[in-house]
Amino acid sequence: METKRVSELKQGDLVVFRIDSHGWGKKYSEYGHVYEVRKEEKKVDIHWLCGYQDRHDKIPFEDVLAVHDENGEWMDFDGVRGRSVLLLPE
């Protein structure tokens, strides 16, 4: 299985990540586009849709799970499905 490092992400990459956007204490999987990788903070600034709202959130490296890749393996993250490459946190 192919893997990549979170720090190797580029602006515009489509990624799967975990977030507790409602404050309920349970993280769930979502997807969005990388806006910026903040290596010094170990966070990825991700642009994504939550319902009808447009959001930008800084997601810790360990919560960024995979990057979309048409040549990757078929994966399922709590209902977020597609061909992806797993990401390794640093």
Backbone hydrogen bonds in HBPLUS format (Angstrom, degrees):
<---DONOR---> <-ACCEPTOR-->    atom                        ^
c    i                          cat <-CA-CA->   ^        H-A-AA   ^      H-
h    n   atom  resd res      DA  || num        DHA   H-A  angle D-A-AA Bond
n    s   type  num  typ     dist DA aas  dist angle  dist       angle   num
A0004-LYS N   A0086-LEU O   3.00 MM  82  6.44 146.6  2.11 153.3 163.9     1
A0088-LEU N   A0004-LYS O   2.69 MM  84  6.03 153.1  1.76 155.2 164.9     2
A0008-GLU N   A0005-ARG O   2.99 MM   3  5.43 158.3  2.04 112.6 119.7     3
A0006-VAL N   A0088-LEU O   3.25 MM  82  6.02 157.3  2.30 147.0 143.5     4
A0009-LEU N   A0006-VAL O   3.09 MM   3  5.70 170.0  2.10 122.4 124.7     5
A0013-ASP N   A0010-LYS O   3.09 MM   3  5.77 166.6  2.11 141.8 142.9     6
A0012-GLY N   A0034-VAL O   2.76 MM  22  5.07 170.7  1.76 142.8 145.4     7
A0034-VAL N   A0013-ASP O   2.85 MM  21  5.33 154.9  1.92 149.2 157.5     8
A0068-HIS N   A0014-LEU O   2.81 MM  54  5.51 170.9  1.82 163.3 165.4     9
A0015-VAL N   A0032-GLY O   2.85 MM  17  5.64 168.9  1.86 171.4 172.1    10
A0032-GLY N   A0015-VAL O   3.04 MM  17  5.64 150.7  2.13 151.0 160.1    11
A0016-VAL N   A0066-ALA O   2.87 MM  50  5.25 157.1  1.93 144.1 149.2    12
A0065-LEU N   A0016-VAL O   2.79 MM  49  5.54 141.2  1.94 142.4 154.8    13
A0066-ALA N   A0016-VAL O   3.43 MM  50  5.25 157.9  2.48 131.3 135.1    14
A0017-PHE N   A0030-GLU O   2.94 MM  13  5.54 159.7  1.99 145.3 151.5    15
A0030-GLU N   A0017-PHE O   2.86 MM  13  5.54 153.5  1.93 160.3 168.2    16
A0018-ARG N   A0063-ASP O   2.82 MM  45  5.17 147.7  1.92 144.7 155.2    17
A0019-ILE N   A0028-TYR O   2.97 MM   9  5.58 152.9  2.04 146.5 152.5    18
A0028-TYR N   A0019-ILE O   2.96 MM   9  5.58 158.5  2.01 138.4 137.9    19
A0033-HIS N   A0047-HIS O   2.86 MM  14  5.25 151.4  1.94 161.3 156.4    20
A0047-HIS N   A0033-HIS O   2.83 MM  14  5.25 166.2  1.85 160.9 160.4    21
A0035-TYR N   A0045-ASP O   2.74 MM  10  5.40 168.5  1.76 165.3 163.2    22
A0036-GLU N   A0045-ASP O   3.31 MM   9  5.07 156.4  2.36 131.8 135.2    23
A0045-ASP N   A0036-GLU O   2.76 MM   9  5.07 162.2  1.79 165.5 167.2    24
A0038-ARG N   A0043-LYS O   2.80 MM   5  5.24 158.1  1.84 165.6 172.0    25
A0041-GLU N   A0038-ARG O   3.12 MM   3  5.47 130.7  2.37 105.6 118.0    26
A0042-LYS N   A0038-ARG O   2.84 MM   4  5.81 120.3  2.20 143.1 160.7    27
A0043-LYS N   A0038-ARG O   3.17 MM   5  5.24 162.3  2.20 136.4 140.4    28
A0061-PHE N   A0042-LYS O   3.03 MM  19  5.57 155.6  2.09 139.4 135.3    29
A0044-VAL N   A0059-ILE O   2.76 MM  15  5.14 157.3  1.81 142.3 148.5    30
A0059-ILE N   A0044-VAL O   2.80 MM  15  5.14 170.3  1.81 145.5 143.2    31
A0046-ILE N   A0057-ASP O   2.85 MM  11  5.46 168.5  1.86 158.7 158.3    32
A0057-ASP N   A0046-ILE O   2.99 MM  11  5.46 155.5  2.06 147.6 153.8    33
A0048-TRP N   A0055-ARG O   2.89 MM   7  5.33 159.5  1.93 144.3 151.0    34
A0055-ARG N   A0048-TRP O   2.75 MM   7  5.33 165.2  1.77 174.5 175.3    35
A0050-CYS N   A0053-GLN O   2.84 MM   3  5.22 163.9  1.86 155.5 160.2    36
A0053-GLN N   A0050-CYS O   3.06 MM   3  5.22 159.5  2.10 128.4 126.2    37
A0063-ASP N   A0060-PRO O   2.88 MM   3  5.51 155.6  1.94 122.1 129.8    38
A0064-VAL N   A0061-PHE O   3.11 MM   3  5.48 168.2  2.13 115.9 119.5    39
A0087-LEU N   A0065-LEU O   2.88 MM  22  5.44 159.3  1.93 143.9 138.3    40
A0067-VAL N   A0085-VAL O   2.97 MM  18  5.43 157.5  2.02 149.3 154.2    41
A0085-VAL N   A0067-VAL O   2.90 MM  18  5.43 149.6  1.99 149.3 158.8    42
A0069-ASP N   A0083-ARG O   2.99 MM  14  5.65 169.7  2.00 127.7 129.7    43
A0072-GLY N   A0069-ASP O   2.83 MM   3  5.07 163.0  1.86 115.6 121.1    44
A0073-GLU N   A0084-SER O   3.18 MM  11  5.63 125.8  2.49 161.8 148.2    45
A0084-SER N   A0073-GLU O   2.92 MM  11  5.63 161.3  1.95 150.5 149.2    46
A0075-MET N   A0082-GLY O   2.91 MM   7  5.59 160.7  1.95 140.9 145.9    47
A0082-GLY N   A0075-MET O   3.09 MM   7  5.59 151.1  2.18 152.7 156.8    48
A0077-PHE N   A0080-VAL O   2.89 MM   3  4.99 166.5  1.91 136.1 140.7    49
A0080-VAL N   A0077-PHE O   2.99 MM   3  4.99 167.9  2.01 113.6 116.6    50
